[in-house]
């Protein structure tokens, strides 16, 4: 599982992050202030993605996209 996060800050500058470690992504989000963020979780052959405009929605989506039953199911499908 690979997590891609692109954060556009209030100045209009964008910063991209890519990690397979969920904890790293959550630590980046801890202090991030942004106008828009694009999240993509790649499971190998399938992915989930979306754009978010506040931290709460982004964290909910990240949690939903990385639920253990979902990740386990997609690993067994591939």
Biopython code that builds the backbone (N, CA, C, O; Angstrom):
import numpy as np
from Bio.PDB.StructureBuilder import StructureBuilder

atoms = [
    (1, "UNK", "N", (0.856, -1.174, 0.000)),
    (1, "UNK", "CA", (0.000, 0.000, 0.000)),
    (1, "UNK", "C", (0.898, 1.231, 0.000)),
    (1, "UNK", "O", (1.829, 1.336, 0.798)),
    (2, "UNK", "N", (0.609, 2.147, -0.894)),
    (2, "UNK", "CA", (1.369, 3.383, -1.027)),
    (2, "UNK", "C", (0.401, 4.548, -0.893)),
    (2, "UNK", "O", (-0.659, 4.552, -1.518)),
    (3, "UNK", "N", (0.758, 5.528, -0.087)),
    (3, "UNK", "CA", (-0.095, 6.691, 0.154)),
    (3, "UNK", "C", (0.569, 7.916, -0.462)),
    (3, "UNK", "O", (1.718, 8.234, -0.156)),
    (4, "UNK", "N", (-0.169, 8.599, -1.335)),
    (4, "UNK", "CA", (0.304, 9.826, -1.961)),
    (4, "UNK", "C", (-0.558, 10.972, -1.446)),
    (4, "UNK", "O", (-1.786, 10.895, -1.460)),
    (5, "UNK", "N", (0.094, 12.025, -0.998)),
    (5, "UNK", "CA", (-0.612, 13.188, -0.463)),
    (5, "UNK", "C", (-0.017, 14.442, -1.075)),
    (5, "UNK", "O", (1.195, 14.651, -1.028)),
    (6, "UNK", "N", (-0.868, 15.273, -1.648)),
    (6, "UNK", "CA", (-0.429, 16.545, -2.213)),
    (6, "UNK", "C", (-1.208, 17.640, -1.498)),
    (6, "UNK", "O", (-2.438, 17.668, -1.543)),
    (7, "UNK", "N", (-0.490, 18.538, -0.841)),
    (7, "UNK", "CA", (-1.111, 19.602, -0.054)),
    (7, "UNK", "C", (-0.812, 20.942, -0.710)),
    (7, "UNK", "O", (0.345, 21.281, -0.960)),
    (8, "UNK", "N", (-1.866, 21.697, -0.985)),
    (8, "UNK", "CA", (-1.712, 23.051, -1.512)),
    (8, "UNK", "C", (-1.948, 24.013, -0.359)),
    (8, "UNK", "O", (-3.049, 24.085, 0.187)),
    (9, "UNK", "N", (-0.904, 24.751, 0.010)),
    (9, "UNK", "CA", (-1.041, 25.639, 1.161)),
    (9, "UNK", "C", (-1.734, 26.939, 0.782)),
    (9, "UNK", "O", (-2.117, 27.141, -0.370)),
    (10, "UNK", "N", (-1.886, 27.795, 1.741)),
    (10, "UNK", "CA", (-2.648, 29.035, 1.536)),
    (10, "UNK", "C", (-1.952, 30.009, 0.603)),
    (10, "UNK", "O", (-2.595, 30.923, 0.088)),
    (11, "UNK", "N", (-0.654, 29.840, 0.368)),
    (11, "UNK", "CA", (0.085, 30.706, -0.562)),
    (11, "UNK", "C", (-0.037, 30.227, -2.001)),
    (11, "UNK", "O", (0.430, 30.897, -2.921)),
    (12, "UNK", "N", (-0.659, 29.076, -2.200)),
    (12, "UNK", "CA", (-0.801, 28.512, -3.535)),
    (12, "UNK", "C", (0.310, 27.545, -3.903)),
    (12, "UNK", "O", (0.300, 26.989, -5.001)),
    (13, "UNK", "N", (1.274, 27.332, -3.006)),
    (13, "UNK", "CA", (2.354, 26.394, -3.267)),
    (13, "UNK", "C", (1.922, 24.987, -2.863)),
    (13, "UNK", "O", (1.211, 24.795, -1.877)),
    (14, "UNK", "N", (2.366, 24.022, -3.640)),
    (14, "UNK", "CA", (1.987, 22.631, -3.379)),
    (14, "UNK", "C", (3.205, 21.829, -2.934)),
    (14, "UNK", "O", (4.326, 22.075, -3.378)),
    (15, "UNK", "N", (2.966, 20.883, -2.066)),
    (15, "UNK", "CA", (4.010, 19.989, -1.566)),
    (15, "UNK", "C", (3.461, 18.570, -1.641)),
    (15, "UNK", "O", (2.330, 18.316, -1.227)),
    (16, "UNK", "N", (4.250, 17.659, -2.162)),
    (16, "UNK", "CA", (3.814, 16.264, -2.317)),
    (16, "UNK", "C", (4.580, 15.360, -1.364)),
    (16, "UNK", "O", (5.762, 15.569, -1.095)),
    (17, "UNK", "N", (3.883, 14.357, -0.865)),
    (17, "UNK", "CA", (4.462, 13.356, 0.018)),
    (17, "UNK", "C", (4.028, 11.986, -0.479)),
    (17, "UNK", "O", (2.924, 11.821, -0.998)),
    (18, "UNK", "N", (4.900, 11.016, -0.317)),
    (18, "UNK", "CA", (4.578, 9.649, -0.690)),
    (18, "UNK", "C", (5.203, 8.732, 0.355)),
    (18, "UNK", "O", (6.395, 8.833, 0.645)),
    (19, "UNK", "N", (4.397, 7.843, 0.916)),
    (19, "UNK", "CA", (4.909, 6.943, 1.946)),
    (19, "UNK", "C", (4.028, 5.702, 2.027)),
    (19, "UNK", "O", (2.853, 5.726, 1.660)),
    (20, "UNK", "N", (4.615, 4.635, 2.508)),
    (20, "UNK", "CA", (3.835, 3.436, 2.789)),
    (20, "UNK", "C", (3.522, 3.355, 4.285)),
    (20, "UNK", "O", (2.863, 2.421, 4.740)),
    (21, "UNK", "N", (3.998, 4.336, 5.037)),
    (21, "UNK", "CA", (3.785, 4.364, 6.484)),
    (21, "UNK", "C", (2.683, 5.351, 6.846)),
    (21, "UNK", "O", (2.813, 6.558, 6.643)),
    (22, "UNK", "N", (1.623, 4.822, 7.374)),
    (22, "UNK", "CA", (0.457, 5.621, 7.733)),
    (22, "UNK", "C", (0.797, 6.659, 8.803)),
    (22, "UNK", "O", (0.301, 7.785, 8.756)),
    (23, "UNK", "N", (1.629, 6.290, 9.754)),
    (23, "UNK", "CA", (2.011, 7.193, 10.836)),
    (23, "UNK", "C", (2.700, 8.458, 10.295)),
    (23, "UNK", "O", (2.489, 9.554, 10.813)),
    (24, "UNK", "N", (3.511, 8.296, 9.266)),
    (24, "UNK", "CA", (4.203, 9.444, 8.676)),
    (24, "UNK", "C", (3.195, 10.427, 8.062)),
    (24, "UNK", "O", (3.332, 11.640, 8.221)),
    (25, "UNK", "N", (2.211, 9.911, 7.381)),
    (25, "UNK", "CA", (1.202, 10.774, 6.764)),
    (25, "UNK", "C", (0.406, 11.505, 7.836)),
    (25, "UNK", "O", (0.137, 12.698, 7.700)),
    (26, "UNK", "N", (0.026, 10.801, 8.905)),
    (26, "UNK", "CA", (-0.707, 11.456, 9.990)),
    (26, "UNK", "C", (0.145, 12.536, 10.658)),
    (26, "UNK", "O", (-0.387, 13.575, 11.049)),
    (27, "UNK", "N", (1.441, 12.317, 10.794)),
    (27, "UNK", "CA", (2.289, 13.331, 11.413)),
    (27, "UNK", "C", (2.422, 14.565, 10.519)),
    (27, "UNK", "O", (2.534, 15.684, 11.020)),
    (28, "UNK", "N", (2.412, 14.370, 9.221)),
    (28, "UNK", "CA", (2.430, 15.501, 8.287)),
    (28, "UNK", "C", (1.141, 16.306, 8.420)),
    (28, "UNK", "O", (1.164, 17.536, 8.401)),
    (29, "UNK", "N", (0.025, 15.608, 8.554)),
    (29, "UNK", "CA", (-1.273, 16.279, 8.666)),
    (29, "UNK", "C", (-1.453, 17.000, 9.997)),
    (29, "UNK", "O", (-2.264, 17.921, 10.096)),
    (30, "UNK", "N", (-0.706, 16.592, 11.017)),
    (30, "UNK", "CA", (-0.860, 17.160, 12.350)),
    (30, "UNK", "C", (-0.752, 18.691, 12.348)),
    (30, "UNK", "O", (-1.567, 19.368, 12.975)),
    (31, "UNK", "N", (0.238, 19.230, 11.654)),
    (31, "UNK", "CA", (0.425, 20.678, 11.673)),
    (31, "UNK", "C", (0.129, 21.359, 10.355)),
    (31, "UNK", "O", (0.403, 22.548, 10.196)),
    (32, "UNK", "N", (-0.424, 20.623, 9.411)),
    (32, "UNK", "CA", (-0.634, 21.183, 8.071)),
    (32, "UNK", "C", (-1.865, 22.094, 8.016)),
    (32, "UNK", "O", (-2.943, 21.739, 8.492)),
    (33, "UNK", "N", (-1.677, 23.255, 7.432)),
    (33, "UNK", "CA", (-2.782, 24.153, 7.139)),
    (33, "UNK", "C", (-2.829, 24.264, 5.618)),
    (33, "UNK", "O", (-1.829, 24.591, 4.978)),
    (34, "UNK", "N", (-3.993, 23.991, 5.052)),
    (34, "UNK", "CA", (-4.061, 23.926, 3.599)),
    (34, "UNK", "C", (-5.403, 24.417, 3.079)),
    (34, "UNK", "O", (-6.393, 24.476, 3.808)),
    (35, "UNK", "N", (-5.407, 24.765, 1.807)),
    (35, "UNK", "CA", (-6.640, 25.108, 1.104)),
    (35, "UNK", "C", (-7.244, 23.882, 0.456)),
    (35, "UNK", "O", (-8.461, 23.695, 0.446)),
    (36, "UNK", "N", (-6.362, 23.043, -0.088)),
    (36, "UNK", "CA", (-6.824, 21.857, -0.801)),
    (36, "UNK", "C", (-5.786, 20.759, -0.654)),
    (36, "UNK", "O", (-4.583, 21.020, -0.650)),
    (37, "UNK", "N", (-6.262, 19.534, -0.533)),
    (37, "UNK", "CA", (-5.358, 18.383, -0.460)),
    (37, "UNK", "C", (-5.910, 17.274, -1.343)),
    (37, "UNK", "O", (-7.120, 17.064, -1.419)),
    (38, "UNK", "N", (-5.014, 16.577, -2.000)),
    (38, "UNK", "CA", (-5.385, 15.446, -2.841)),
    (38, "UNK", "C", (-4.753, 14.207, -2.228)),
    (38, "UNK", "O", (-3.539, 14.147, -2.037)),
    (39, "UNK", "N", (-5.583, 13.222, -1.921)),
    (39, "UNK", "CA", (-5.137, 11.984, -1.297)),
    (39, "UNK", "C", (-5.369, 10.833, -2.255)),
    (39, "UNK", "O", (-6.431, 10.721, -2.867)),
    (40, "UNK", "N", (-4.360, 9.976, -2.378)),
    (40, "UNK", "CA", (-4.500, 8.773, -3.210)),
    (40, "UNK", "C", (-3.832, 7.616, -2.475)),
    (40, "UNK", "O", (-2.655, 7.688, -2.118)),
    (41, "UNK", "N", (-4.588, 6.565, -2.257)),
    (41, "UNK", "CA", (-4.060, 5.358, -1.620)),
    (41, "UNK", "C", (-4.073, 4.258, -2.678)),
    (41, "UNK", "O", (-5.124, 3.867, -3.185)),
    (42, "UNK", "N", (-2.883, 3.776, -2.992)),
    (42, "UNK", "CA", (-2.714, 2.776, -4.040)),
    (42, "UNK", "C", (-2.483, 1.421, -3.392)),
    (42, "UNK", "O", (-1.570, 1.259, -2.582)),
    (43, "UNK", "N", (-3.311, 0.449, -3.751)),
    (43, "UNK", "CA", (-3.215, -0.893, -3.192)),
    (43, "UNK", "C", (-2.491, -1.850, -4.131)),
    (43, "UNK", "O", (-2.451, -3.054, -3.877)),
    (44, "UNK", "N", (-1.934, -1.343, -5.181)),
    (44, "UNK", "CA", (-1.267, -2.176, -6.185)),
    (44, "UNK", "C", (-1.998, -2.067, -7.501)),
    (44, "UNK", "O", (-1.543, -1.373, -8.411)),
    (45, "UNK", "N", (-3.114, -2.736, -7.613)),
    (45, "UNK", "CA", (-3.890, -2.736, -8.855)),
    (45, "UNK", "C", (-5.156, -1.885, -8.758)),
    (45, "UNK", "O", (-5.809, -1.633, -9.770)),
    (46, "UNK", "N", (-5.500, -1.450, -7.571)),
    (46, "UNK", "CA", (-6.697, -0.635, -7.317)),
    (46, "UNK", "C", (-6.282, 0.535, -6.435)),
    (46, "UNK", "O", (-5.342, 0.422, -5.649)),
    (47, "UNK", "N", (-6.988, 1.667, -6.567)),
    (47, "UNK", "CA", (-6.684, 2.805, -5.713)),
    (47, "UNK", "C", (-7.957, 3.543, -5.328)),
    (47, "UNK", "O", (-8.982, 3.437, -6.002)),
    (48, "UNK", "N", (-7.875, 4.289, -4.239)),
    (48, "UNK", "CA", (-8.911, 5.224, -3.796)),
    (48, "UNK", "C", (-8.286, 6.601, -3.786)),
    (48, "UNK", "O", (-7.121, 6.755, -3.419)),
    (49, "UNK", "N", (-9.054, 7.611, -4.188)),
    (49, "UNK", "CA", (-8.520, 8.965, -4.163)),
    (49, "UNK", "C", (-9.634, 9.985, -4.002)),
    (49, "UNK", "O", (-10.805, 9.688, -4.236)),
    (50, "UNK", "N", (-9.254, 11.186, -3.602)),
    (50, "UNK", "CA", (-10.213, 12.264, -3.448)),
    (50, "UNK", "C", (-9.531, 13.572, -3.119)),
    (50, "UNK", "O", (-8.362, 13.599, -2.736)),
    (51, "UNK", "N", (-10.280, 14.672, -3.274)),
    (51, "UNK", "CA", (-9.797, 16.007, -2.908)),
    (51, "UNK", "C", (-10.555, 16.480, -1.685)),
    (51, "UNK", "O", (-11.764, 16.277, -1.565)),
    (52, "UNK", "N", (-9.829, 17.111, -0.783)),
    (52, "UNK", "CA", (-10.404, 17.536, 0.489)),
    (52, "UNK", "C", (-10.007, 18.971, 0.784)),
    (52, "UNK", "O", (-8.927, 19.428, 0.412)),
    (53, "UNK", "N", (-10.906, 19.668, 1.460)),
    (53, "UNK", "CA", (-10.700, 21.081, 1.728)),
    (53, "UNK", "C", (-10.593, 21.397, 3.213)),
    (53, "UNK", "O", (-10.428, 22.558, 3.588)),
    (54, "UNK", "N", (-10.684, 20.379, 4.061)),
    (54, "UNK", "CA", (-10.435, 20.580, 5.487)),
    (54, "UNK", "C", (-9.800, 19.323, 6.072)),
    (54, "UNK", "O", (-9.921, 18.225, 5.529)),
    (55, "UNK", "N", (-9.135, 19.518, 7.172)),
    (55, "UNK", "CA", (-8.351, 18.455, 7.793)),
    (55, "UNK", "C", (-9.221, 17.307, 8.307)),
    (55, "UNK", "O", (-8.831, 16.144, 8.203)),
    (56, "UNK", "N", (-10.375, 17.617, 8.852)),
    (56, "UNK", "CA", (-11.245, 16.579, 9.408)),
    (56, "UNK", "C", (-11.694, 15.593, 8.326)),
    (56, "UNK", "O", (-11.639, 14.380, 8.528)),
    (57, "UNK", "N", (-12.133, 16.108, 7.190)),
    (57, "UNK", "CA", (-12.569, 15.229, 6.093)),
    (57, "UNK", "C", (-11.410, 14.401, 5.546)),
    (57, "UNK", "O", (-11.575, 13.226, 5.217)),
    (58, "UNK", "N", (-10.250, 15.017, 5.452)),
    (58, "UNK", "CA", (-9.068, 14.310, 4.947)),
    (58, "UNK", "C", (-8.682, 13.165, 5.878)),
    (58, "UNK", "O", (-8.364, 12.073, 5.408)),
    (59, "UNK", "N", (-8.704, 13.392, 7.169)),
    (59, "UNK", "CA", (-8.362, 12.346, 8.133)),
    (59, "UNK", "C", (-9.396, 11.218, 8.124)),
    (59, "UNK", "O", (-9.037, 10.049, 8.267)),
    (60, "UNK", "N", (-10.674, 11.561, 7.957)),
    (60, "UNK", "CA", (-11.710, 10.518, 7.864)),
    (60, "UNK", "C", (-11.501, 9.648, 6.627)),
    (60, "UNK", "O", (-11.622, 8.424, 6.691)),
    (61, "UNK", "N", (-11.191, 10.286, 5.512)),
    (61, "UNK", "CA", (-10.961, 9.536, 4.278)),
    (61, "UNK", "C", (-9.727, 8.655, 4.401)),
    (61, "UNK", "O", (-9.746, 7.500, 3.973)),
    (62, "UNK", "N", (-8.661, 9.182, 4.977)),
    (62, "UNK", "CA", (-7.449, 8.404, 5.164)),
    (62, "UNK", "C", (-7.713, 7.187, 6.042)),
    (62, "UNK", "O", (-7.213, 6.094, 5.778)),
    (63, "UNK", "N", (-8.497, 7.392, 7.080)),
    (63, "UNK", "CA", (-8.859, 6.291, 7.964)),
    (63, "UNK", "C", (-9.688, 5.241, 7.219)),
    (63, "UNK", "O", (-9.453, 4.042, 7.365)),
    (64, "UNK", "N", (-10.647, 5.693, 6.430)),
    (64, "UNK", "CA", (-11.506, 4.775, 5.678)),
    (64, "UNK", "C", (-10.713, 4.021, 4.598)),
    (64, "UNK", "O", (-10.925, 2.826, 4.393)),
    (65, "UNK", "N", (-9.807, 4.718, 3.916)),
    (65, "UNK", "CA", (-9.037, 4.101, 2.834)),
    (65, "UNK", "C", (-8.014, 3.103, 3.349)),
    (65, "UNK", "O", (-7.552, 2.253, 2.588)),
    (66, "UNK", "N", (-7.649, 3.184, 4.627)),
    (66, "UNK", "CA", (-6.609, 2.314, 5.164)),
    (66, "UNK", "C", (-7.140, 1.363, 6.238)),
    (66, "UNK", "O", (-6.361, 0.836, 7.032)),
    (67, "UNK", "N", (-8.450, 1.139, 6.271)),
    (67, "UNK", "CA", (-9.018, 0.185, 7.219)),
    (67, "UNK", "C", (-8.420, -1.194, 6.984)),
    (67, "UNK", "O", (-8.255, -1.622, 5.842)),
    (68, "UNK", "N", (-8.102, -1.872, 8.049)),
    (68, "UNK", "CA", (-7.458, -3.185, 7.947)),
    (68, "UNK", "C", (-8.272, -4.196, 7.136)),
    (68, "UNK", "O", (-7.693, -4.879, 6.292)),
    (69, "UNK", "N", (-9.598, -4.328, 7.352)),
    (69, "UNK", "CA", (-10.350, -5.295, 6.534)),
    (69, "UNK", "C", (-10.297, -4.988, 5.030)),
    (69, "UNK", "O", (-10.220, -5.904, 4.211)),
    (70, "UNK", "N", (-10.338, -3.713, 4.677)),
    (70, "UNK", "CA", (-10.268, -3.321, 3.267)),
    (70, "UNK", "C", (-8.901, -3.651, 2.688)),
    (70, "UNK", "O", (-8.812, -4.224, 1.602)),
    (71, "UNK", "N", (-7.854, -3.304, 3.386)),
    (71, "UNK", "CA", (-6.491, -3.560, 2.906)),
    (71, "UNK", "C", (-6.246, -5.057, 2.777)),
    (71, "UNK", "O", (-5.667, -5.509, 1.789)),
    (72, "UNK", "N", (-6.683, -5.830, 3.769)),
    (72, "UNK", "CA", (-6.523, -7.291, 3.711)),
    (72, "UNK", "C", (-7.288, -7.894, 2.544)),
    (72, "UNK", "O", (-6.777, -8.777, 1.855)),
    (73, "UNK", "N", (-8.503, -7.426, 2.320)),
    (73, "UNK", "CA", (-9.323, -7.931, 1.213)),
    (73, "UNK", "C", (-8.636, -7.656, -0.128)),
    (73, "UNK", "O", (-8.562, -8.534, -0.988)),
    (74, "UNK", "N", (-8.133, -6.425, -0.296)),
    (74, "UNK", "CA", (-7.505, -6.065, -1.561)),
    (74, "UNK", "C", (-6.176, -6.786, -1.774)),
    (74, "UNK", "O", (-5.801, -7.053, -2.916)),
    (75, "UNK", "N", (-5.463, -7.104, -0.704)),
    (75, "UNK", "CA", (-4.237, -7.881, -0.829)),
    (75, "UNK", "C", (-4.554, -9.288, -1.320)),
    (75, "UNK", "O", (-3.830, -9.832, -2.155)),
    (76, "UNK", "N", (-5.631, -9.881, -0.809)),
    (76, "UNK", "CA", (-6.013, -11.239, -1.211)),
    (76, "UNK", "C", (-6.564, -11.292, -2.632)),
    (76, "UNK", "O", (-6.466, -12.325, -3.294)),
    (77, "UNK", "N", (-7.141, -10.191, -3.107)),
    (77, "UNK", "CA", (-7.686, -10.147, -4.472)),
    (77, "UNK", "C", (-6.587, -10.095, -5.514)),
    (77, "UNK", "O", (-6.747, -10.627, -6.612)),
    (78, "UNK", "N", (-5.468, -9.455, -5.181)),
    (78, "UNK", "CA", (-4.394, -9.247, -6.143)),
    (78, "UNK", "C", (-3.506, -10.421, -6.253)),
    (78, "UNK", "O", (-2.549, -10.400, -7.027)),
]
sb = StructureBuilder()
sb.init_structure("model")
sb.init_model(0)
sb.init_chain("A")
sb.init_seg("    ")
for serial, (resi, resn, name, xyz) in enumerate(atoms, 1):
    if name == "N":
        sb.init_residue(resn, " ", resi, " ")
    sb.init_atom(name, np.array(xyz, "f"), 0.0, 1.0, " ", f" {name:<3s}", serial, name[0])
structure = sb.get_structure()
